[in-house]
Amino acid sequence: MKYRISLLDKIKNIKFEMDRFTYRNTHGDYFISQIICGENCINAIIDFTSACVHPACWELIRSYSYADPKCIDGKIDYDNLVKYVRSYMKFSKLSTYDIKMMAYLYYYQLAVCDYFSQYYESNNSNKNVLCHYAHWSTKLCRWFEENIEELTDKLEKEFC
């Protein structure tokens, strides 16, 4: 908890020009347990309760971090993120600003979100899974704290 509170001072100088992001209709909570798969393809996506218009880059890096097994320890794998972004960009474009601010937007959201507190008080049968995601997001914040500039530089060199 102390670490999460300390993040507020660290992120206070991150500034976003919200009108510069590319917005798309998004799932808003897209991750692997909301995908129904068939033999060789995705048959359906479920649970659209968080669906709305978000910055596309936020949904992209968030869904990547939930999907890539290499992120299980709360670390972004640069090469796999690049592949994921390339795959996305076959179907939709991201601006230079999206690329530059992608990691910062996700880091900021993770740092200020308060939805994890409900997990600790939950009587839900999957409380352990929910608490795992809360701990994992803190690990990811720690990783961003140390690596966000390098990640952003690499993404800019790759896509801008």
C-alpha positions, 0 to 999 in steps of 0.5 A: 500500500505504501508503494502505491501511495508513493507512486502518486508523487512519481506520476504527478508530472506525467502530462497527457494531451488527451485530444491527441490520442487515437480513440477506438471502441474498445472492450475496456477489460480485454484479457484471456479469460474473456475469450472463447476459443475453438479448435484454431480460432477465437469464436467469441469475446465475452463481458463487454461491461467495461466497453466504451471509447478509450485510447487505442494504445491503452487497450493495446498495451494492457491486453498485451500485458495480460496475454503474453506469458512473458509478462507473468512476473510483471515485466514487459517483453519488448520484442513481443510487445513490438510484434503485438503492436505490429499485428494490431497496426495491420488493421488500425493505425496508431499515431506517433503520440500514441506510441510515445505515450502508450506506456505512460498512459498504462503506467498512470492508469495502473498507479491510480486505479482503485479497483483492486481494493475491492478484490481484498474485501471480496467474497468471490470464489475467485478472490485468489485470482483477483488478488493475483492481478492486484499484486501483478499490477504492482510488480508491473508498476515497479517495472515501469518505474525503472524501464518506461523511458527505455521502452518508450525510446525503443517503441519510438525507434521502431514505429515513428 
